[in-house]
């Protein structure tokens, strides 16, 4: 048996095609012992190549999830079956995360389970790319983060009993590879890999490397494709979205405006901008705010701060100050109505004092963020922070508990009860009962309804609020066809930076607000059409059907006076016109009633005659 090594940088094949062993190169191995040969024979599958079943397990960020979806897509296109049940699979593909120790420990556990179950293993992602010599990776195949387009080769050779390692960096994987999405309504679109930072605690940089951006045309082309495929949310993913394009002479606002220009004017597909660090968006805050005012872009951004102390930020080499982070938050919340910002905190970074931690607590209290991801510091091997003097474990845990208690005391959604919101429904909740939708500010709304609502947009009334999400009832479901969300308003009369979701920021009177950047074209007046929650059936009784249809058609159309109904607004649904006089439904209904009356009379006459003759 041989190990297949990636000896030819840049070599590859179109997805779904195999490269011959001679193409990728061979390294001879020492003859294995008898017990090793016995184990290798046992893992080979008797099935026809390309027909086995693969179990894919993913750890980590949305970028990792996108990589898994691309690998699953290529395997499926080649003929492999995919299973969510590990016991049913012929091979396990484990996509790993190296951000924190617990995520790598989860990988170790999965590998141990796979070996115990005698499953051939392929390990992908940031752990093997960042540290290929880990003891836990001995005897398993490896595919690097920039080699995901060759996963079919790796799986095929692993099933034959070979140990395959493809880790050399090359050009970025193509965006048009086959893909099997975990959620068919959500496209995770990586816009770049790597970053420009050098954070002292970060292991991901070792795996993903320096910044490498996809060009604007390829990303816009991918957006067109996924919209055609029925995707309802596009998540831009990156290790640092704000750094996009600095290696190829463009920037994030250029990309965002190009993508927004491709989004359907009906609002059927929404854009979510991914995580960005403060340094690289400071110079583009106004442009980014303009984009977030667009009706088809979520008013939500994940901006990690990590600490409220400048001394700690300097030790982390984060390249910004607390003041600059505050500038990002203050500017976006001022310019974008309903803006929601999530952030991250690392508790107990080496050298963090009680005073440093108290500054972090005050920062979180000042903004009362609705989402804060709190983690304890984990030293990652090979990083500068791993060599720094650690804060005692007991102090780290105490600080983490204290900050978590502060964060959980916030009630960010208290004012939403009774409000009417537009939401986009894309998932089923963990309880299996509710559906998950999000407002334009990306507040999670749980609604009851059939799964046929997935992929739809709806207007809901918020009925109750919780700490992490709110509950709503569906008022109406919004069609895609013929629905126009942007309003035809002069840009000079309403600044995008003053955008309010339901009324123009330039006026106290309710009127439509364009809320768009300069590169976007005007659209028609906002008209939303309503569909019934259940399809009408013509097989039910005629009179009942006519009554229901008359109720639906009793209004020519309903107009909502905004691109979407959002936080703080009142329900503004007005009847434009009613039919006057007698229409065909009125006449048909009267005819049916008259016919029924005649039938009853005809049935009663013979009965009356028989009674008269008997007397």
RADAJO-V933909 format. One record per residue. PSI is psi in whole degrees, 0 to 359 (NA if undefined). NEAR is the number of other ideal C-beta (glycine too) atoms within 8 Angstrom. D_CENTER is the distance of its C-alpha to the mean C-alpha in whole Angstrom. Layout:
psi: <PSI,PSI>
near: <NEAR,NEAR>
d_center: <D_CENTER,D_CENTER>
This chain:
psi: <152,157,133,122,154,78,345,91,135,349,150,181,158,149,137,355,147,143,136,153,324,337,322,346,154,143,120,147,161,149,125,158,168,319,327,320,321,319,319,322,324,336,349,135,137,355,161,133,136,3,1,172,135,135,125,124,129,133,150,208,178,330,317,320,318,318,318,320,322,317,318,322,317,318,318,319,330,343,350,146,149,140,144,357,109,326,334,353,152,341,144,131,115,115,120,165,139,11,313,160,317,323,323,326,324,323,315,319,316,319,318,318,319,318,319,326,3,43,134,138,138,125,127,178,199,334,304,328,325,337,84,345,16,140,324,341,1,132,5,157,153,138,129,169,336,16,18,341,359,21,329,317,315,314,315,315,326,320,338,354,3,155,117,139,111,103,348,139,146,204,162,142,146,148,346,20,155,147,136,106,141,321,115,345,356,122,119,114,106,125,340,166,156,189,178,355,175,54,137,343,355,125,339,326,326,329,311,338,198,164,132,113,141,147,161,317,318,323,317,321,320,320,315,317,311,329,318,330,357,13,141,344,135,119,119,124,146,159,335,96,322,335,357,136,352,342,349,13,18,186,176,315,323,314,314,316,324,321,315,326,340,348,140,138,348,347,16,338,127,153,132,123,135,182,137,138,153,321,324,2,355,321,353,18,317,315,319,322,319,317,318,343,346,140,338,16,128,137,65,139,138,113,97,132,325,326,151,11,128,326,318,318,324,319,329,346,47,347,28,167,169,322,319,323,317,323,317,309,313,318,313,319,332,320,339,115,135,20,133,131,131,153,171,149,135,119,137,31,145,129,353,123,173,323,318,315,321,327,324,315,317,322,315,321,323,319,341,53,140,337,122,123,109,127,155,155,131,118,128,130,136,358,151,323,335,339,356,157,126,151,140,139,320,321,321,313,321,316,320,316,319,314,322,319,320,312,317,348,346,149,76,342,13,322,2,341,132,347,158,128,150,135,160,120,121,355,167,136,163,334,352,3,313,158,153,124,168,142,177,330,8,29,132,126,127,126,151,139,167,157,348,344,343,136,3,161,147,157,128,156,128,121,331,161,147,187,324,343,176,162,145,163,139,126,314,154,138,130,157,320,127,9,129,127,323,149,151,78,138,126,326,334,350,109,137,326,340,15,131,142,329,339,159,134,347,356,148,344,141,118,160,146,132,320,50,160,174,333,353,146,157,156,179,176,150,115,123,131,148,141,152,153,333,141,142,144,124,358,353,179,145,317,318,317,316,321,317,318,324,326,320,318,5,347,136,314,161,138,130,133,24,161,327,160,126,184,139,4,159,156,123,66,120,145,119,310,153,151,139,150,194,121,182,330,319,313,319,317,316,320,318,318,318,318,319,320,318,319,318,317,315,327,328,331,309,323,319,321,319,320,322,318,325,333,NA>
near: <7,9,9,15,9,13,5,8,7,6,8,7,8,4,12,8,7,7,11,6,9,6,8,15,10,9,8,4,8,3,3,8,5,5,6,8,9,8,9,11,8,7,11,9,7,3,7,4,7,8,8,12,11,16,15,10,10,8,12,13,8,9,13,15,12,12,14,14,13,14,15,13,13,15,14,12,9,10,6,12,8,12,10,4,7,12,5,7,12,10,15,14,15,15,14,16,14,15,10,9,8,7,13,12,8,9,15,9,8,11,14,8,9,12,9,6,8,7,13,11,13,17,15,17,17,16,15,16,12,11,10,9,4,9,4,7,13,6,4,10,14,15,16,14,12,10,15,14,11,12,15,13,14,15,14,11,12,15,14,7,10,11,10,14,11,14,12,8,7,8,5,7,10,6,11,6,12,10,8,9,10,7,7,6,11,14,10,12,14,12,13,16,13,10,11,8,13,6,9,11,12,11,13,11,13,11,13,11,9,7,12,9,12,9,8,10,6,9,15,11,10,12,13,9,9,11,12,6,6,8,13,11,13,14,11,12,13,15,10,15,14,12,15,14,14,10,8,7,3,10,9,14,11,10,14,15,13,12,14,16,9,9,13,9,9,10,14,8,12,12,14,12,14,12,9,16,16,13,11,14,14,11,5,12,13,9,10,15,14,14,14,14,16,13,12,11,14,12,13,12,12,12,15,9,12,11,15,11,13,7,8,14,13,8,12,14,10,12,6,10,7,12,6,11,12,8,10,13,11,8,11,15,9,6,14,12,10,12,13,12,13,13,12,12,14,12,15,12,15,10,11,13,6,5,7,14,13,8,12,15,12,9,11,15,8,6,8,8,12,9,8,11,9,10,11,9,14,8,10,13,7,8,12,8,14,9,4,10,4,9,11,6,7,6,9,13,9,8,12,13,8,9,16,9,8,11,11,7,6,9,7,7,11,7,7,12,10,5,11,11,17,13,14,10,15,13,10,8,10,3,5,5,5,10,14,12,15,12,13,12,12,11,14,10,16,12,16,6,8,4,6,4,13,11,8,8,10,15,13,15,11,15,7,7,10,8,4,4,9,14,13,14,9,12,9,9,11,15,10,7,6,7,13,11,12,15,11,9,12,5,10,4,7,16,8,13,10,10,15,9,16,12,12,13,12,8,8,3,6,7,9,12,16,13,12,12,14,6,7,10,4,6,9,8,7,14,11,12,11,9,8,7,6,4,4,9,6,5,3,6,5,6,10,8,12,12,9,9,10,11,7,8,8,7,9,6,8,11,10,11,10,16,12,12,13,15,12,7,13,4,8,11,6,7,6,8,7,7,8,3,4,4,7,5,10,9,9,9,12,8,8,11,9,8,8,9,8,8,8,8,8,7,8,8,8,7,8,8,8,8,8,7,6,5,4>
d_center: <42,40,37,36,35,33,36,35,33,31,32,30,30,27,25,27,30,32,34,37,38,40,38,36,39,40,41,44,44,47,48,46,48,49,47,44,45,45,41,40,42,40,36,37,36,39,36,36,34,30,31,30,27,24,22,19,18,15,15,13,11,7,10,12,10,10,14,14,13,15,18,18,18,21,23,22,23,26,27,26,25,22,22,20,24,25,28,28,27,30,27,25,22,21,18,19,18,21,20,22,25,23,20,23,25,23,23,27,27,25,28,31,30,29,33,34,33,34,31,31,28,26,24,21,19,20,23,25,25,26,28,30,33,32,34,31,30,34,34,31,29,27,25,23,20,22,23,21,22,25,24,26,29,28,28,31,33,32,33,36,37,36,34,32,31,29,28,29,27,27,25,22,20,20,17,19,19,18,15,14,11,10,9,11,9,6,7,6,9,12,14,16,17,20,21,24,24,27,26,28,26,24,24,21,23,25,23,21,24,24,22,22,20,19,21,20,22,20,16,18,19,16,14,17,17,14,14,18,16,15,11,10,7,7,5,8,9,12,15,16,14,18,20,19,22,24,26,26,27,25,22,19,20,22,18,16,19,20,16,17,20,18,16,18,20,20,16,15,12,10,9,7,10,9,12,15,19,21,24,22,21,24,26,23,23,24,23,19,20,21,18,16,19,18,17,14,13,11,14,12,12,13,16,18,21,23,26,28,31,32,34,31,29,32,32,28,29,26,28,27,29,28,30,27,24,26,26,23,22,25,25,21,22,25,24,21,22,19,18,16,16,15,17,18,22,24,27,30,30,33,36,34,36,37,37,34,32,33,32,28,29,30,28,25,28,28,25,24,20,18,16,18,17,21,22,25,26,27,29,28,30,31,30,32,31,32,36,36,38,35,35,37,34,36,35,31,31,33,31,27,29,30,27,25,28,28,24,24,27,25,24,22,21,25,26,23,25,27,25,24,20,18,15,12,12,9,10,13,14,16,19,19,21,18,15,12,12,11,14,14,14,11,13,12,15,16,19,21,21,21,18,20,18,14,13,15,16,18,21,21,24,23,25,25,23,22,21,17,17,19,20,21,23,22,25,24,22,21,22,20,24,26,24,24,22,23,27,30,31,33,31,34,34,31,29,25,25,27,24,24,22,25,28,29,29,33,34,35,35,32,31,29,27,25,23,22,23,26,25,24,27,28,27,29,29,26,27,25,27,27,26,28,26,28,30,33,36,39,40,41,44,45,46,43,41,43,42,38,38,40,38,35,37,39,37,37,33,31,30,28,29,25,22,20,22,21,22,25,26,29,28,30,31,34,36,37,40,42,44,47,50,50,47,47,46,48,51,49,49,53,54,52,54,57,57,56,59,61,60,61,64,65,65,67,70,71,70,73,75,76,76,79,81,81,82>
